[in-house]
């Protein structure tokens, strides 16, 4: 991600190296990027970062000479082939979107989950953020929250889902 305003300094971030989140959404349903009017913040929707997966029975690491039996706190053991519902259709692999706000002057990334933005949905349902925009002249982030659950049935060809307007005040 690069920010090249005409009268300010350049900001460049390699999102893969930062490892703050998963894939960035640039689709017509949830994705897109928004820039605040004062050029201090950028917001976009990305896949929530998932813990690393490891099998229960680990084979020996040949040639590396190190054994990780102590375990890592953010590793899910035995979750290699667990089925995760996604949004289906043309949105395969997208299941847990989150809002990422980049504070350009500080170089700080703020990852906001759906529950952080608008609380919990009804029982068994989740609210997925998308279509972000900044209100003109403010740091107020506006977007939609699509209600899904308990099963993900897709968004593109099943467009009669309940949506809510979300508004969030971001601290600079």
N, C-alpha and C positions, 0 to 999 in steps of 0.2 A: 504494500500500500504506500503510495507516494502522495504527498500534498505539495503542490507547487503554486502557491498564490503569487501574484505579480509583485507585490511590494513587501513581502515578508520572507523569512528564511524558509528553507526547504525542510520538510520532515519526511523521513523514509523509514518504514518499519517492515521487517521481514516477518510476516505472521506465522510462518512455519517455525522459525527459530524461537519465537516468543512462546509458543505452545500454550496460549491462553484459552483457546477454544478449538472447535473442529472446523469443518468446511463453512465458508461464507456463502450465504444464500443470495443469489442474484436471479431469482425467478420472478414471475409476474404475480405470484400469489402472496408470498410473505417477504420476499427479499428486497434488496435495494439499499442504498446508502443515503444518508442525509448529512448535510453540513450546516452548522449553525451560522446565523447571519454575521456574527462577529469573527468567524473563521477560527474559533478556539476549540471547537468540538466536532467530531465526526461520530455518527452512530450508524450501526448496521446490524443485521440479524445474522447469526451464525449458529452452527450446531454446538450444543453444550459439550464441554470436554468430558470425556468418559475416562474412568480409571483404566489403567493398562490391564490386560488380561494375561493370565498364566494358567497352564494346566495343573491339575492336582499332582500328577506324577510327572516330574520334570526329568528330562534326559540330561545326561552330563554335558556340560559346556566344554567341548573339546577345543583345545588351542587357546582358550581364554584364561584358563587357570584360576577361575574364581567361581565360587559356589554361593548362590544367593539363598541359602536355606533360612537365614534370619528373617527373610520376608520383607516386603515393602508395604507400608501402610496404605498406599493408593493402588494396590494391585488386587484385582478380583480373581481369586483362584477358582478354577473350574467353570468360568463363565465364557469360555471360548466360543461355544456354539449355541448360546442362549438366544432364543428368538426375541427380537425387539420389534414391536409394531412400528411401522413407519407410515408416512402419509400416502404411500402408494401412488398408483398411476404414473405420472411423470415426475414424482417427487420421491423416488425410492432412495432410501438411506437418510431421509430427513425425518427425525422423530422428536427431537428435543431442542427446539430453537430457543436461543437466548439473545438478549440485546447486549451489544458491546458498544460502549461509549469510550472513545479515545480523546483524552484531554491532550491536545497537541503541544501546548507550551511546556507541560510537565513530562510528556511522553508516557503518561499513565493510562492503563487500560482498566476499565471498570466493567465487569461482566455481571449483568443483571438477569436473573432467572425470571420466568413468568410469575412465580409466586412473590418474588421481590417487588415486582411492579404493580400487580393488582390482586394479590392475595390468592387464596385457594378458590377453585371453582366449586360448583355443586358437587355433591358426593359422587365419586367415580368419574368426574369430568375434569379436564385440564384446559387451561387457557394458554394458547400459543401466540406470542407477539409477532407482529409483522407490519409491513408498509409504513415505515417510520418517516417522520418529517419533523423539523424544528419549526416552532411558531416564529414568525418574523419578529425580529427585535428582542428575542428572549432566549433563555436556555431551557425552555419548556419543550419537552419531547412529546409528540403526539403520534399515535399509531392505532392499529386495531388489535383486538384480542379475539382469536377464533376459538370457539368452544368445541372441543373434541372429547370423545370418550364414551364409554369405557373401551370401545374399539375404534381404531382409526379406519375410516372408510374412504379416505381420499378427500382432496379439496377441489381439484380442477373440475371434475364432472359431477360433483355433489356440492353445488354452490349454495344450497339452501341451509347452510349452517348458521346458528346464531353467532353474531359477532358483537363485540362491545368496543366502544371507543376508550382508549386508554390515554391518560395524560399524566406525565411525570415531571416533577421539578428536579432538575439536575443541579448539583452544587458545583460551581466552577473551581 
